[in-house]
């Protein structure tokens, strides 16, 4: 073992008080089992002997202990040790510095990985430089990790930020709001389109509205059923009406149904892409007719997606309604058969035990004998007759 007690020129002499500090033991294990241990800020002989004894414990029996060489020199606040092991055609240099503000042995162990067979000889300055670079990199990583952690808490509040799973939580929450609203069902027939919606009666004291709550006419050839937040629906319905009238004014013909739906869905999609806005908490079922595609049924959601359907359901219990529609829907069904199917589906999926005319709305889009498009909303009396006719509800008992 070689011990060099000379102090390098670039290191300031240490104080005697620092040399009397308590011993500090830190071990480093390499792949071959070698341990480099720095013991205390004592005199050179004690420190070198301690390192030598502990190093011997880590050397395999077939190794020569003379492979380990030590260089010892005083630092600003204690003794510094450079331990070099010549082993497997490589050299490993370890520097221990206890100066305040300099890398500690724990930080050095984290920054430098010793590989006995492939490491090159490095000076103390190189090792310390590597440690400082590693500390700077770790600080940068911690800063990025902190930013990511703060961003993760903002996934729920920002519509323009994707979660790590690729989800927009605010859009999903808007869809959840629709799931709590009254259901709406649309069914396409060979001679028309039928829309039916559930009216949620929150209190017996609430005065019944004379106008429709679930069905709205957009143009003479297009109507829609709504599920979700009605105040949001009113804004979008007014927007759709303006767009339809502008098209008619410009081209002197009704706006194609799909073009109208796409234009409205572009507006809805914009509210999921720009900061400071929230998605519209409403889904639509559009029913209409045009000369290009005939009768059509479209469904749209808060994200701005839309698609053409033969039968669709939105709102509460929509999964159960879709399941029944898959089983009972027929492509060649007439409007009367579709009305019966719509009443059947709604009666099975509503939370209420009985289906009455006060709890639902029914509208149809069809062609008159003259060839014009007709939008018709059934009155409460007409709904009661339909319910009795199709056996969905029992007629009220007559009072004597």
HUFEN-V585641 format. One record per pair of residues at least 6 apart in sequence whose ideal C-beta (glycine too) atoms are under 8 Angstrom apart, sorted by the first residue. I is the first residue (numbers start at 1). J is the second residue. Records with the same first field share a line. If there is no record, write none. Layout:
I = J  J
This chain:
1 = 48  52  65  66  68  69  70
2 = 69  70  71
3 = 44  45  48  70  71  72
4 = 70  71  72  73
5 = 44  72  73
6 = 73
7 = 13  73  74
8 = 73
11 = 73  74  75  76  80
12 = 75  76
13 = 74
14 = 41  74  75  76  77  78  79
15 = 77
18 = 41  77  78
19 = 41  42  43  74  78  79
20 = 41  42
21 = 40  41  78
22 = 40
23 = 39  40  42  50
24 = 38  39  40  41  98  105
25 = 37  38  39
26 = 37  38  96  105  106  109
27 = 35  36  37  54
28 = 35  36  37  94  109  114
29 = 35  58
30 = 85  92  114  115  116
31 = 114  115  116  117
32 = 60  63  87  88  116
33 = 58  59  60
34 = 55  58  59  68  85  87  116
35 = 54  55  57  58
36 = 51  55  83  85  94
37 = 50  51  54  55
38 = 47  51  81  83  96  105
39 = 46  47  50  51  54
40 = 46  47  50  79
41 = 47  77  78  79  98
42 = 79
44 = 72  79
47 = 72  79  81
48 = 70  72
51 = 70  81  83
52 = 68  70
55 = 65  68  83
56 = 65
59 = 65  67  68
63 = 87
67 = 85  86  87
68 = 83  84  85
69 = 83  84  85  86
70 = 81  82  83  84
71 = 81  82  83  84
72 = 79  80  81  82
73 = 79  80  82
74 = 80
75 = 97  98  99
76 = 99
77 = 98  99  100
78 = 98  99
80 = 95  96  97  98  124
81 = 94  95  96
82 = 93  94  95  124
83 = 92  93  94
84 = 91  92  93  94  121
85 = 91  92  116
87 = 116  117
88 = 116  117
89 = 117
90 = 115  116  117  118  119  120  121
91 = 119  120  121  122
92 = 114  115  116  119
93 = 121  122  123  124  126  127
94 = 108  112  114  127
95 = 108  124  127  128
96 = 105  108
97 = 103  104  108  128
98 = 104  105
102 = 128
103 = 111  128  131  132  135
107 = 131  134  135
108 = 127  131
110 = 134
111 = 130  131  134  135
112 = 127  130  131
122 = 130
151 = 161
152 = 163  164
154 = 161
155 = 161  162  163  169
156 = 169  170  173
157 = 170
158 = 170  275
159 = 168  170  171  271  272  273  275  277  278  279
160 = 272  273  274  275
161 = 168
162 = 168
163 = 169
168 = 272  303
170 = 272  278  279
171 = 272  279  302  303
174 = 228  278  279  280  281  302
175 = 283  301  302  303
177 = 228  229  281
178 = 227  228  281  282  283  301  302  314  315
179 = 315  316  318
180 = 316
181 = 200  227  228  229  315  316
182 = 197  198  199  200  214  227  315  316
183 = 197  198  227  313  314  315  316  317  318  321  346  349  350
184 = 195  196  197  198  214  225  226  227  283  285  313  314  315
185 = 195  196  197  225  285  311  312  313  321  325  342  345  346
186 = 193  194  195  196  225  285  287  297  299  309  311  312  313
187 = 193  194  297  310  311  325  329  333  338  341  342
188 = 295  296  297  309  310  311  338
189 = 295  333  334  335  337  338
190 = 331  332  333  334
191 = 295  334  335  366  367
192 = 295  335  338  364  365  366  367
193 = 287  288  289  295  296  297  364  365  366
194 = 287  335  338  339  342  362  363  364
195 = 215  223  224  225  285  287  362  363  364  365
196 = 225  342  343  346  360  361  362  363
197 = 213  214  215  225  226  227  315  360  361
198 = 214  315  316  346  350  359  360
199 = 213  214  358  359  360  361
201 = 358  359
208 = 358
212 = 361  363  377
213 = 230  361
214 = 225  226  227  361
215 = 223  224  225  226  361  363  377
216 = 223  224  225  226  233  237
217 = 223  375
218 = 224  237  240  241  244  260  286
219 = 241  244  245  248  254  255  260  288
220 = 254  372  373  375
221 = 254  257  288  289  290  365  373
222 = 240  244  255  257  260  286  287  288  365
223 = 286  287  288  363  365  375
224 = 237  240  284  285  286  287
225 = 284  285  287  363
226 = 233  237  282  283  284
227 = 282  283  284  285  314  315
228 = 280  281  282  283  302  315
229 = 280  281  282
230 = 282
232 = 280  281  282
233 = 280  282  284
235 = 280
236 = 264  267  268  280  282  284
239 = 264  267
240 = 260  263  264
243 = 255  260  263  264
244 = 254  255  260
247 = 254  255  259  260
248 = 254  255
254 = 290
256 = 290  292  293
257 = 286  288  289  290  293  296  298
258 = 293  296  298  308
260 = 286  288
261 = 286  298  300  306
262 = 306
264 = 284  300
265 = 300  304  305  306
266 = 304
267 = 304
268 = 279  280  300  302  303  304
269 = 303  304
270 = 277  304
271 = 277  278  279  280
272 = 279  302  303  304
279 = 302  303
280 = 302
281 = 302
282 = 302
283 = 299  300  301  302  314  315
284 = 298  299  300  314
285 = 297  298  299  312  314
286 = 296  297  298  299  300
287 = 295  296  297  363  365
288 = 295  296  365  373
289 = 295  296  365  367  373
290 = 296
295 = 365
296 = 308
297 = 308  309  310  311  312
298 = 306  307  308  309
299 = 306  307  309  312  314
300 = 306
301 = 314
310 = 329  331
311 = 322  325  329
312 = 322  325
313 = 321  322  325  345  349
316 = 349  351
317 = 349  350  351
320 = 348  349
321 = 345  346  349
324 = 344  345  348  349
325 = 341  345
328 = 341  344  345
329 = 341
330 = 337
333 = 341
335 = 364  366
339 = 362  364  386  390
340 = 390
342 = 362
343 = 355  362  386  387  390  392
344 = 390  392
346 = 355  360
347 = 355  392  393
350 = 359
352 = 359
354 = 393
355 = 387  392  393
356 = 384  387  393
357 = 380  381  383  384  387
358 = 380
360 = 383
361 = 377  378
362 = 377  378  383  386
363 = 375  376  377  378
364 = 374  375  376  378
365 = 373  374  375  376
366 = 373  374  376
367 = 373  374
368 = 374
378 = 386
384 = 395
387 = 393
388 = 394  395
